[in-house]
């Protein structure tokens, strides 16, 4: 059992997706002590959970970049500033104490911070579970594939019919021993081009069928597949990827007293919320003319951190100067 710890920082960043990671870099660039919290057990947010192998085309400076590569580069960018990583923990409560915030995490840790920056994307999200086999989590049943190389030479069954399912099928097909994609309908929600690439690969596609049981003693060894026609087959498998999507919710964030519009946080041009010392950036924010792109989130993160700097130290300027002019 990990000892409960208390952390004292200048800025707590809630959300380790692209906007949060870039905010961490900018906070470090400005000399701030940083903590980054996220409910997922690894950085990257939606990219890591939903499309690590998908190519992204709208990030400045990259004609194209894989989701996982972008996350790796963002982590490498923030790491020199030694952020405190609080991953696999969700925010349970927040309390104003004097001029600072005290934030309690689900694992018991406490963070005391002058500024809180929310970069939670669509909020916290949990994978939709298979109707069967929950007991095989950590024993072969997984919900996302951050490192496809770890599944090399494995017999993999992917359940789902959306972009994530087909992206992972395409990524794993060259390296896995076998790839079988199972979907309960005949039609798919994935991009047509990706579907065609998978159809033309050695991956096997089974439609109008569902996984109705998972077998194995210590580790997963096979799955039962029941077709709508009533026929039943058993397929050997070492890994089942349940790519059934995620359920997003704001969780305790909705109880902070933030001014909100539906599921988004209202901010001003400095990315300030209605709470003192609380800023927000990325997809979770709303203001007139808002555009939800990774590139926009990067800009909002920089705006939020630089304006937060004047809250942390009123003697500092909002504009930090150009990085190219500094060692």
C-alpha positions, 0 to 999 in steps of 0.5 A, a space after each residue: 500500500 502506497 503511503 498517503 502524501 501531501 504535496 505543496 505546489 504552485 499549480 495543480 493541473 487536473 487532466 494529463 491530456 495534450 493541453 494539460 501536458 503542454 500547460 505543465 511545460 509552460 508552467 515549468 518554463 516559468 519556474 513554477 512547481 507543478 503537479 499533474 493529476 489524471 484518473 487514467 494511469 498514464 498521460 495522454 488523456 483521450 489520445 492514449 485511451 481512444 486512438 494512440 495509433 491514429 494519425 493526427 494532422 492538425 498539430 503545428 509543425 507535424 504534417 502527421 503524427 501518431 497519437 502516442 508519439 505526440 503524447 511521448 513528445 509532450 511528456 518529454 517536453 515537461 519532464 525536465 521540469 520534474 512535475 509531480 505525477 498523480 496518475 490513476 487518481 481522481 479529484 474527490 474534493 476541493 476546499 479554499 483555505 485562505 489564498 490557496 486551494 486544498 485538493 483531495 485525491 481518491 488515493 488519499 493524497 492531498 495537494 495544496 496549490 495556489 492555482 488550479 488549472 483544469 484541462 480535463 477534456 471531456 471530463 473523466 471517462 470510464 470504458 464501457 464494459 463487456 457484459 461478460 468477463 470483468 473478472 479477467 481485467 488485468 488477466 487479458 481483458 483490456 480497454 485500450 492499447 497504449 503500446 501495441 508492441 506489448 501484444 506482439 505474437 499474441 492472439 488478439 480478439 477486438 470487440 467493437 465497430 468504431 474507429 478505435 476498434 479498427 485502428 487497433 486492428 490495423 496497428 496489431 495486424 502486422 505484429 500479432 499472431 492473430 487478430 479477430 474483430 467481433 462486432 454485434 452489427 453488420 455495419 460499422 461506425 469507423 472511417 470507411 478507408 480504415 475499414 477497407 484496410 482492415 478488410 484487406 489485411 489478414 485480420 478476421 472480421 466477424 459480424 452479427 455476433 457477440 462475445 458471450 463468455 471468456 475462459 481461462 484459469 489464471 490467464 485468458 485463453 479463449 472466448 465464446 462467440 455467439 452469432 445472432 443466428 444462434 450458432 456458438 464458436 470458441 476462439 483461442 485468444 490471449 488478449 481481448 480488447 474491449 473497444 466499446 467506447 467510453 462513458 464521460 462524466 464530470 464527476 466531482 468537478 460538477 460540484 466545485 461551484 464552477 459556472 458551467 454551460 451543460 458539460 463545459 466550463 465558462 472562461 474569460 479571455 484569460 482562461 479564468 473561471 468564476 472561482 479565484 485562482 482556478 483556470 481552465 483550458 482545452 476541450 472542457 472550456 466554453 466561450 464565444 467562438 470556441 473551437 475544439 482542436 488540440 492546437 487551440 488547447 495548446 494556445 489556451 494552456 499557454 494563456 492560462 498558465 501565463 495569466 495564472 503566473 500573476 496570481 501566483 506572483 503578482 510581481 511577474 508579467 503575463 508575457 514571459 518573453 520568447 523561449 528562443 531568447 532564453 537559455 
